[in-house]
Amino acid sequence: MLSPEIIAAAQAVGESLRQHPLVQAYHLALSRFEADPEAVDLEQRLYALFTDLVRRQEGGEVLSRAEIQFYNNFKQQVFQHPSIQAREEALNALKPYLATIADELTLRLGIDYSAAVLAAKNHSA
């Protein structure tokens, strides 16, 4: 069980993160993407295709050059969609900020924060 002080500190960090302009910009871009049925459909089709290709390849099938080229072309098309592109740009702008936060947490906690999160994620999976 976590102490009330740790819970309060975590809530304060979470609220501070939510208020940051990069986080807000990402949430706005994500909301716009989620409200765009065409973008959502394109991305779902891309990931379904990817999953199918991986499944087939893991099953020992050799994918044709045409299939791989089709996937690469489709992926490029999907990521050029304005809603998807805006979401990805916002995420790419946010990542360095989040890395800085992880570094600060590592420094303050005295443990590798990113490694601890990955270990906890793997343990709970």
Secondary structure, DSSP 4 states (H G I P E B T S, - for coil): ---HHHHHHHHHHHHHHHHSHHHHHHHHHHHHHHT-HHHHHHHHHHHHHHHHHHHHHHTTPPPPHHHHHHHHHHHHHHTTSHHHHHHHHHHHHHHHHHHHHHHHHHHHHTS-HHHHHHHHHHHH-
